[in-house]
């Protein structure tokens, strides 16, 4: 059966994986925010000037909501997330850094 997952869903999962790679070993909420900020700083060249204010001045939140509901087999292979406004900015910048057009989700 061919994969029916839209390409942008796969890209979101790769972006989330990249964020987790940079933040998962943090021992505290403060350390997590610092690691996330370093990740964002690395993406700064790809953040639109008009969006910088959205990212400044408060703790960065990547998700507005997330679910990891179990599948019929009892595994949590299904992932559902809602990116926050800041998460959308981070995702667009991440796409650009990967050489992917954020409007088309293709290179």
ChimeraX attribute file (.defattr): number of C-alpha atoms within 10 A of each C-alpha:
attribute: neighborCount
match mode: 1-to-1
recipient: residues
	/A:1	3
	/A:2	4
	/A:3	6
	/A:4	6
	/A:5	8
	/A:6	9
	/A:7	12
	/A:8	15
	/A:9	13
	/A:10	11
	/A:11	17
	/A:12	18
	/A:13	14
	/A:14	15
	/A:15	18
	/A:16	18
	/A:17	13
	/A:18	13
	/A:19	19
	/A:20	14
	/A:21	10
	/A:22	15
	/A:23	19
	/A:24	11
	/A:25	11
	/A:26	14
	/A:27	9
	/A:28	9
	/A:29	9
	/A:30	11
	/A:31	13
	/A:32	17
	/A:33	16
	/A:34	16
	/A:35	19
	/A:36	21
	/A:37	16
	/A:38	14
	/A:39	17
	/A:40	20
	/A:41	12
	/A:42	13
	/A:43	19
	/A:44	16
	/A:45	12
	/A:46	17
	/A:47	20
	/A:48	12
	/A:49	9
	/A:50	7
	/A:51	13
	/A:52	13
	/A:53	9
	/A:54	12
	/A:55	18
	/A:56	10
	/A:57	8
	/A:58	7
	/A:59	13
	/A:60	19
	/A:61	15
	/A:62	20
	/A:63	15
	/A:64	12
	/A:65	10
	/A:66	11
	/A:67	11
	/A:68	12
	/A:69	13
	/A:70	12
	/A:71	10
	/A:72	7
	/A:73	7
	/A:74	8
	/A:75	10
	/A:76	12
	/A:77	10
	/A:78	10
	/A:79	11
	/A:80	12
	/A:81	16
	/A:82	13
	/A:83	18
	/A:84	15
	/A:85	17
	/A:86	20
	/A:87	18
	/A:88	15
	/A:89	22
	/A:90	26
	/A:91	23
	/A:92	23
	/A:93	23
	/A:94	27
	/A:95	24
	/A:96	18
	/A:97	16
	/A:98	13
	/A:99	12
	/A:100	16
	/A:101	14
	/A:102	16
	/A:103	9
	/A:104	9
	/A:105	16
	/A:106	13
	/A:107	10
